[in-house]
Amino acid sequence: MRRAVLFLVFLFIVMNGGCSLGSEAFPQNLLRSQSFLEEYDVQPEYVMSENTFYNDHSVYYTCMNDWLYYYDTKTGSGGKVCGKAECNHDTDSCNAYLGEIVSGIQVYDGKLYWTSGIVLYRSDLNGENRETYRVLEGSDATMNYRFYIHRGSVYVSFIAIGVEEGDARNELRIMRYSMEDRDAPGERVLTQPGPYSTIGCWCRFYRDKLYIRVRNPLDLTESPTPYQHDLYVYDIVDKELQNIWSAQDSNSMRNVTVTESGLEFLNYRTTGDHIFVNTEDQWPVWRSEYSFETGEMKSEEEHAMDPGYTVVYWVEGHYIAFRSTWIGEEEKASYRIYDESWTVLGEGELEGSPYIIGADEKGILLQISVGIAKTGLYRIPWDNPSAMETLIQADTRAMSDGVLISRESIGSGK
């Protein structure tokens, strides 16, 4: 009963908390604004989530296992976003169910948007009044589908998988669509072919610019793998794309952050094919910055990562590293948090695979997956890094014929 009352209070705040009218028409005089436009700009704090998380006036929205969840930071309440009185939140008629193959969510101008497959949907923030907004480019033969809404346009990035004369002909594409004119065709922002489906692409919006980092493997048979790195800037007003930096090396990248002065990257280099090959070796990690003023890329001194740690992130002035081990069929992970001088601030353990979202004023936000299911939204507090908090517990059951069933019974005939 208490949870139902809290959700009704949450819905009242959402529907009456000074939200905009939810119009897709963007005021064109703001396109060149050098201020962050809260209702119209992609949130830079949570770009690592790749649009699976959004903070709307201290209410967190996140997508887990094809369901939409909320967490109210003021009350500490959370759950599936559905206010139907008779709903048990276990069928596809629930307002919180977003559909299969959900590649992201975003709150834009007072409305919730998400993609299921290549279809963009829209609803009120409480999940009601949902509609098909438009169909985007892509097909079943796509990978790494991402979408972003920024200052009046929808942007999608994906890898189109194809074969030509028996050889793989894959292509990275970034498309732009009008929010106001739903029937207008998309415009190509960037097209880059590559022989492999492992092309890496990071899109970061900052005011009237879109920055794109592309990492294209040149030969997967070599060890370590050589990459072609390209950095682009796209002017969203002039619609001009410019390559501002290129390099060829065997380095990989974990983070991309935009600041007023440039772009910051967290880089690493391994001696094998992949970062997980030589987990007992010390591998180098370092930060670098591309300067808007000089056009130069400068790197800090390399740091030898502690042996056994296979993934590292840079989050709000802190490094967080993870180490994974398998005990039978269960994945266990430990983490260690450092300050910017690599002094250890704390460490802890978790079950499953971690996915960093970003951070708020209280700590680092992350999701954890066990197998293909995400188990919840968690936070590692700044003031006590060893004590991870559970913000939302996710429903890990699967949908079959529109009804939730246990994952263990899938394919068992039960």
C-alpha positions as CSV (number, residue, x, y, z in Angstrom):
1,M,0.0,0.0,0.0
2,R,2.8,2.4,0.9
3,R,4.6,1.8,-2.4
4,A,1.4,2.5,-4.3
5,V,0.9,5.8,-2.5
6,L,4.5,6.8,-3.1
7,F,4.1,6.1,-6.8
8,L,0.9,8.2,-7.0
9,V,2.8,11.0,-5.3
10,F,5.7,10.5,-7.9
11,L,3.2,10.7,-10.8
12,F,1.7,13.9,-9.4
13,I,5.1,15.5,-9.2
14,V,6.0,14.3,-12.8
15,M,2.8,15.6,-14.3
16,N,2.8,18.9,-12.4
17,G,6.4,19.7,-11.7
18,G,6.9,22.5,-14.1
19,C,7.4,20.3,-17.2
20,S,7.3,21.8,-20.6
21,L,4.4,21.4,-23.0
22,G,6.1,18.4,-24.7
23,S,6.2,20.0,-28.2
24,E,8.7,18.6,-30.6
25,A,9.2,22.0,-32.2
26,F,12.6,23.3,-31.1
27,P,13.1,27.1,-30.9
28,Q,15.6,27.7,-33.7
29,N,17.1,30.8,-32.1
30,L,18.6,28.5,-29.5
31,L,20.6,26.3,-31.9
32,R,23.8,28.3,-31.4
33,S,23.3,28.7,-27.6
34,Q,26.5,28.0,-25.6
35,S,24.5,27.2,-22.5
36,F,23.3,23.7,-21.5
37,L,19.6,23.5,-22.5
38,E,18.1,21.2,-19.9
39,E,15.0,20.2,-21.9
40,Y,16.7,19.9,-25.2
41,D,20.3,18.7,-24.8
42,V,21.8,15.2,-24.3
43,Q,22.9,14.9,-20.7
44,P,26.8,14.8,-20.6
45,E,27.0,13.3,-17.1
46,Y,25.6,9.9,-18.1
47,V,27.0,9.4,-21.6
48,M,28.7,6.2,-20.5
49,S,25.2,4.6,-20.1
50,E,24.7,5.0,-23.9
51,N,21.2,6.3,-23.3
52,T,19.9,3.7,-20.9
53,F,19.7,6.3,-18.1
54,Y,18.2,9.8,-17.7
55,N,18.0,12.2,-14.7
56,D,14.9,14.3,-15.0
57,H,14.6,16.8,-12.1
58,S,16.1,14.4,-9.6
59,V,14.0,11.5,-10.8
60,Y,16.1,8.8,-12.4
61,Y,14.7,6.8,-15.4
62,T,16.5,3.7,-16.5
63,C,15.8,0.8,-18.8
64,M,16.5,-2.7,-17.6
65,N,15.4,-6.0,-19.3
66,D,13.0,-4.1,-21.6
67,W,11.2,-2.4,-18.7
68,L,11.2,1.3,-17.6
69,Y,12.1,2.0,-14.0
70,Y,12.2,5.1,-11.9
71,Y,14.1,6.1,-8.7
72,D,13.0,9.3,-6.8
73,T,16.2,10.7,-5.2
74,K,14.1,12.8,-2.8
75,T,12.0,10.0,-1.3
76,G,14.1,7.0,-2.0
77,S,11.2,5.2,-3.7
78,G,11.5,3.4,-7.0
79,G,10.0,0.7,-9.3
80,K,8.4,0.2,-12.6
81,V,6.9,3.3,-14.2
82,C,3.2,2.3,-14.3
83,G,0.3,4.0,-12.5
84,K,-2.5,1.6,-13.6
85,A,-4.6,0.7,-10.6
86,E,-5.3,-2.9,-11.6
87,C,-1.9,-3.6,-13.2
88,N,0.3,-6.3,-11.8
89,H,3.3,-5.2,-13.9
90,D,3.8,-8.6,-15.4
91,T,2.4,-8.4,-18.9
92,D,3.2,-6.4,-22.0
93,S,0.1,-4.3,-21.3
94,C,1.9,-2.6,-18.4
95,N,2.9,1.0,-19.1
96,A,6.4,0.2,-18.0
97,Y,7.0,-2.4,-20.7
98,L,9.0,-0.9,-23.6
99,G,9.2,-3.8,-25.9
100,E,12.1,-6.0,-27.2
101,I,15.5,-4.9,-28.3
102,V,15.3,-1.5,-26.5
103,S,18.5,0.4,-27.4
104,G,17.9,3.5,-25.2
105,I,15.7,6.0,-23.5
106,Q,15.7,9.8,-23.3
107,V,13.5,12.5,-21.7
108,Y,13.2,15.3,-24.2
109,D,11.0,18.4,-23.8
110,G,8.8,16.8,-21.1
111,K,8.2,13.5,-23.0
112,L,9.8,10.1,-22.8
113,Y,11.3,8.6,-26.0
114,W,12.7,5.1,-26.6
115,T,13.6,2.8,-29.5
116,S,12.5,-0.8,-29.9
117,G,14.3,-2.2,-32.9
118,I,14.4,0.7,-35.4
119,V,11.1,2.3,-34.2
120,L,11.1,5.4,-32.1
121,Y,8.3,5.6,-29.5
122,R,7.0,8.4,-27.3
123,S,4.9,8.6,-24.2
124,D,4.2,10.8,-21.1
125,L,6.6,10.4,-18.3
126,N,4.2,8.1,-16.4
127,G,4.1,5.7,-19.4
128,E,0.7,6.7,-20.6
129,N,-0.4,8.1,-24.1
130,R,2.3,6.1,-25.9
131,E,2.6,6.4,-29.6
132,T,4.8,5.4,-32.5
133,Y,6.8,8.5,-33.3
134,R,8.6,7.5,-36.4
135,V,10.6,4.7,-38.1
136,L,14.4,5.2,-38.3
137,E,16.9,3.8,-40.7
138,G,18.3,0.3,-40.0
139,S,17.2,-3.4,-40.3
140,D,17.7,-6.7,-38.6
141,A,21.2,-6.6,-40.1
142,T,22.5,-3.9,-37.8
143,M,24.6,-3.8,-34.7
144,N,25.4,-1.3,-31.8
145,Y,22.2,0.7,-32.4
146,R,22.1,4.0,-30.4
147,F,19.9,7.0,-30.6
148,Y,20.2,10.6,-29.2
149,I,17.8,13.6,-29.3
150,H,19.5,16.9,-29.3
151,R,18.2,20.4,-30.1
152,G,15.4,19.5,-32.5
153,S,16.9,16.4,-34.2
154,V,17.1,12.6,-33.6
155,Y,20.5,11.1,-34.3
156,V,21.1,7.4,-34.6
157,S,24.4,5.5,-35.0
158,F,24.7,1.8,-36.0
159,I,26.8,-0.7,-38.0
160,A,25.1,-2.0,-41.1
161,I,26.2,-5.6,-41.7
162,G,26.5,-6.6,-45.4
163,V,28.3,-9.0,-47.8
164,E,29.6,-8.1,-51.2
165,E,31.2,-10.7,-53.5
166,G,31.6,-13.0,-50.6
167,D,33.5,-10.5,-48.4
168,A,32.1,-8.6,-45.4
169,R,31.2,-5.1,-46.2
170,N,30.2,-3.4,-43.0
171,E,29.5,0.3,-42.6
172,L,29.3,2.6,-39.7
173,R,26.4,5.1,-40.2
174,I,25.3,8.1,-38.3
175,M,21.9,9.6,-39.4
176,R,20.0,12.7,-38.5
177,Y,16.2,13.1,-38.5
178,S,13.9,16.1,-37.9
179,M,11.8,16.0,-34.7
180,E,9.2,18.5,-36.1
181,D,8.8,16.9,-39.6
182,R,8.2,13.2,-38.9
183,D,7.9,12.4,-42.6
184,A,11.1,14.0,-43.7
185,P,13.8,11.5,-44.7
186,G,17.0,11.1,-42.7
187,E,20.2,12.9,-43.5
188,R,23.6,11.2,-43.5
189,V,26.0,12.7,-41.0
190,L,28.8,10.2,-41.4
191,T,29.4,7.0,-43.3
192,Q,32.6,4.9,-42.8
193,P,33.1,1.4,-44.2
194,G,35.1,-1.3,-42.6
195,P,35.8,-5.0,-43.1
196,Y,34.9,-5.9,-39.5
197,S,31.8,-5.5,-37.4
198,T,33.9,-4.4,-34.4
199,I,34.0,-0.7,-35.5
200,G,33.9,1.4,-32.4
201,C,31.9,4.7,-32.4
202,W,31.4,7.2,-29.6
203,C,29.1,10.2,-30.1
204,R,29.3,13.2,-27.7
205,F,27.1,16.3,-28.0
206,Y,28.2,19.7,-26.7
207,R,26.0,22.7,-27.4
208,D,25.9,23.2,-31.2
209,K,28.5,20.5,-31.9
210,L,28.6,16.7,-32.2
211,Y,32.0,15.1,-31.6
212,I,32.5,11.6,-33.0
213,R,35.4,9.2,-32.2
214,V,35.7,6.2,-34.6
215,R,38.0,3.3,-34.0
216,N,38.3,1.0,-37.0
217,P,40.3,-2.3,-36.7
218,L,42.7,-2.7,-39.6
219,D,43.7,-6.3,-39.2
220,L,42.2,-8.6,-36.6
221,T,44.8,-11.3,-37.4
222,E,47.6,-9.2,-36.0
223,S,48.4,-9.1,-32.3
224,P,48.0,-6.6,-30.8
225,T,45.3,-5.3,-33.2
226,P,46.2,-2.1,-35.2
227,Y,43.4,0.5,-35.3
228,Q,42.6,3.6,-37.4
229,H,41.5,6.3,-35.1
230,D,39.5,9.3,-36.4
231,L,38.0,12.3,-34.5
232,Y,35.3,14.3,-36.2
233,V,33.3,17.4,-35.3
234,Y,29.8,18.0,-36.8
235,D,28.3,21.4,-36.8
236,I,24.5,20.9,-36.2
237,V,23.6,24.3,-37.7
238,D,25.8,24.3,-40.8
239,K,25.6,20.5,-41.1
240,E,29.3,20.3,-41.9
241,L,31.5,17.4,-40.9
242,Q,35.3,17.8,-40.3
243,N,38.0,15.4,-39.5
244,I,40.1,17.1,-36.8
245,W,42.5,14.3,-35.8
246,S,43.7,10.9,-37.0
247,A,46.2,8.3,-35.8
248,Q,47.1,4.6,-36.3
249,D,48.2,2.5,-33.3
250,S,47.2,-0.4,-31.1
251,N,45.6,1.7,-28.3
252,S,42.0,1.4,-27.1
253,M,39.8,3.8,-25.3
254,R,37.3,3.6,-22.5
255,N,35.9,7.1,-21.9
256,V,35.2,10.2,-24.0
257,T,34.3,13.5,-22.2
258,V,33.7,16.9,-23.7
259,T,34.8,20.1,-21.8
260,E,34.8,23.7,-22.8
261,S,38.5,23.5,-23.8
262,G,38.6,20.1,-25.4
263,L,38.0,16.4,-25.4
264,E,39.3,14.0,-22.7
265,F,40.0,10.3,-23.2
266,L,40.9,7.4,-21.1
267,N,43.2,5.1,-23.0
268,Y,44.8,1.7,-22.5
269,R,47.1,-0.7,-24.3
270,T,47.5,-4.5,-24.0
271,T,50.0,-6.9,-25.3
272,G,47.4,-9.4,-26.5
273,D,44.4,-9.3,-28.8
274,H,42.1,-8.0,-26.1
275,I,42.3,-6.4,-22.7
276,F,41.1,-9.7,-21.1
277,V,43.8,-11.9,-22.5
278,N,46.7,-11.1,-20.1
279,T,44.9,-10.3,-16.9
280,E,47.9,-11.1,-14.7
281,D,50.1,-8.6,-16.6
282,Q,50.4,-4.9,-15.7
283,W,49.0,-3.0,-18.7
284,P,49.3,0.8,-19.1
285,V,46.4,3.2,-18.8
286,W,46.5,7.0,-19.3
287,R,44.4,10.0,-19.9
288,S,44.8,12.3,-23.0
289,E,43.2,15.5,-24.1
290,Y,42.5,17.0,-27.5
291,S,42.7,20.8,-27.4
292,F,40.1,22.8,-29.3
293,E,42.5,25.8,-29.3
294,T,45.7,24.1,-30.6
295,G,44.3,21.0,-32.4
296,E,46.8,18.9,-30.6
297,M,46.4,15.6,-28.6
298,K,48.5,15.6,-25.4
299,S,48.8,12.5,-23.1
300,E,49.6,12.2,-19.4
301,E,52.2,9.8,-18.1
302,E,51.2,6.1,-18.3
303,H,50.2,4.2,-15.2
304,A,50.7,0.4,-14.8
305,M,47.4,-1.0,-13.9
306,D,47.2,-3.4,-11.0
307,P,47.4,-7.1,-12.2
308,G,44.1,-8.9,-12.5
309,Y,42.0,-5.8,-13.2
310,T,40.6,-6.0,-16.7
311,V,38.5,-2.8,-17.1
312,V,39.0,0.7,-15.9
313,Y,36.9,3.9,-16.1
314,W,37.4,7.6,-15.4
315,V,34.4,9.0,-13.5
316,E,34.2,12.5,-12.0
317,G,37.9,12.7,-11.0
318,H,38.1,9.1,-9.9
319,Y,39.3,5.8,-11.5
320,I,37.3,2.7,-10.9
321,A,38.7,-0.7,-12.0
322,F,37.0,-4.1,-12.1
323,R,38.3,-7.6,-11.9
324,S,36.1,-10.6,-12.9
325,T,36.4,-14.3,-11.9
326,W,34.2,-17.3,-12.5
327,I,33.2,-19.7,-9.8
328,G,31.3,-22.5,-11.6
329,E,28.7,-20.8,-13.7
330,E,28.6,-17.7,-11.5
331,E,30.5,-14.5,-12.3
332,K,32.0,-12.6,-9.4
333,A,33.6,-9.2,-9.6
334,S,35.6,-7.0,-7.4
335,Y,36.2,-3.3,-7.8
336,R,38.8,-0.8,-6.6
337,I,38.4,3.0,-6.6
338,Y,41.4,5.4,-6.9
339,D,41.7,9.2,-6.8
340,E,43.4,11.0,-9.8
341,S,46.8,10.2,-8.3
342,W,46.0,6.5,-8.2
343,T,45.7,6.4,-4.4
344,V,43.3,3.6,-3.4
345,L,40.2,5.0,-1.7
346,G,38.3,1.8,-1.3
347,E,37.3,-1.6,-2.8
348,G,34.4,-4.0,-2.7
349,E,32.8,-7.0,-4.4
350,L,29.7,-7.6,-6.5
351,E,28.0,-10.5,-8.4
352,G,27.8,-10.2,-12.1
353,S,29.1,-7.9,-14.8
354,P,29.1,-4.1,-14.0
355,Y,28.1,-1.4,-16.5
356,I,29.1,2.2,-15.4
357,I,26.4,4.8,-16.0
358,G,28.1,7.9,-14.5
359,A,27.9,9.6,-11.1
360,D,25.7,11.8,-8.9
361,E,26.7,13.9,-5.9
362,K,26.6,10.8,-3.7
363,G,28.6,8.3,-5.7
364,I,29.2,6.2,-8.8
365,L,26.0,4.8,-10.5
366,L,26.1,1.4,-12.2
367,Q,24.0,-1.5,-13.4
368,I,24.9,-5.1,-12.9
369,S,24.1,-8.0,-15.3
370,V,24.0,-11.7,-14.5
371,G,23.9,-13.5,-17.9
372,I,21.6,-11.5,-20.2
373,A,19.5,-10.0,-17.3
374,K,20.3,-6.8,-15.5
375,T,19.7,-7.2,-11.7
376,G,19.3,-3.6,-10.7
377,L,20.6,0.0,-10.4
378,Y,23.3,0.5,-7.8
379,R,25.5,3.2,-6.3
380,I,29.0,3.1,-4.8
381,P,29.1,6.0,-2.3
382,W,32.0,8.5,-2.4
383,D,32.2,8.5,1.4
384,N,32.2,4.7,1.8
385,P,33.3,3.0,-1.5
386,S,33.2,-0.5,0.1
387,A,29.5,-0.3,0.8
388,M,27.5,-0.6,-2.5
389,E,23.9,0.5,-2.3
390,T,20.9,-1.0,-4.1
391,L,18.6,1.8,-5.6
392,I,16.3,-0.4,-7.8
393,Q,15.9,-4.2,-7.8
394,A,15.1,-5.2,-11.4
395,D,12.7,-7.9,-12.6
396,T,14.9,-10.5,-14.2
397,R,12.1,-12.7,-15.6
398,A,11.6,-13.0,-19.3
399,M,8.5,-12.3,-21.4
400,S,6.8,-15.1,-23.4
401,D,3.5,-14.6,-25.3
402,G,3.1,-11.3,-23.4
403,V,3.4,-12.8,-19.9
404,L,6.4,-12.9,-17.6
405,I,7.8,-16.3,-16.9
406,S,10.9,-17.6,-15.1
407,R,14.0,-17.7,-17.3
408,E,14.8,-21.2,-16.2
409,S,11.6,-22.5,-17.8
410,I,12.4,-21.0,-21.3
411,G,12.9,-23.8,-23.7
412,S,12.2,-26.5,-21.1
413,G,8.7,-27.1,-22.2
414,K,7.3,-26.0,-18.8
